Amino acid sequence: MLDLRAFLASVGDYVYRPAQALSVVHEITALQHALERAGRRPIVHVAQPRLADGRVSTMPLVCNLTASRVVTARAFGLDDHRHAAQALSARVTRPIAPSIVNRVDAPVQAVVQAGDAIDLRALPALTQHLGDPGPYLTAAHATTVDPDSGIDNTAIQRCWIKGARTLSFYPYP
């Protein structure tokens, strides 16, 4: 599997890259809606997302990754999205063994922040709708641990960033 940067380069014609900074508050979502109305469903790569406080984020933002069936199929190495169900079925029955990566070699360890250095508000998280109370991580992996049993669970949740080190989500029973 390609990493995200290599994948974006491989599907260059399917990536829309606005030249100017766009606000994470409604502007990027408005762009997505405008592209959809025009019949376009590209991946959107915003190199300079402008945060709610006006600063330009040091992190680019990528969204609309699954808006196009053609692009989603390309992520799976398929030329035709109509073969996705068969390909997924075949892959599920033949899982790939995980590769162990040493912590020092893990790309996700390139930038590590701890304690007071953590500020979730620095993430280019979108405020998409007028009724949203603030920015959300749209498909965050939220891990919970039952304090009595120690059993953990990870779910994909929409998480509201409420402060520098606070976010919330609604864990369904």
C-alpha angles and dihedrals in degrees: 000000000000122000116246095262092051091045092052089050091050093054096040095147090055094055122089112204114188111212096216133062113269127200120248085217105087098310098090091045090048088053090052091051092047091051090049092050088052089054093251125128107179128155105261116223113187108190093187112036110182112222124225091262091055098255118128110241120241087219121074119227125229121190140156090054093150100031092105123054089206093056093042089053090050089055087060092046093252125139094201123042090208088075094056097101092052093046093048091048091051092048094048091055091050107042120190116237113245121254116229112227120194112242093242090054097046112113090214088064093060091100119028123177126183139178117349091359089072114098115165089190088071089067113098092240116163130242095205108173136042091240095052112114090215145318122334135200095227101205105014122164104237117192121199131184124205104233093213103045100023089228112150131206133188121202136171106250140170101244123199113218103223100170146338094300103009131089133156140202137176109255107203116221 
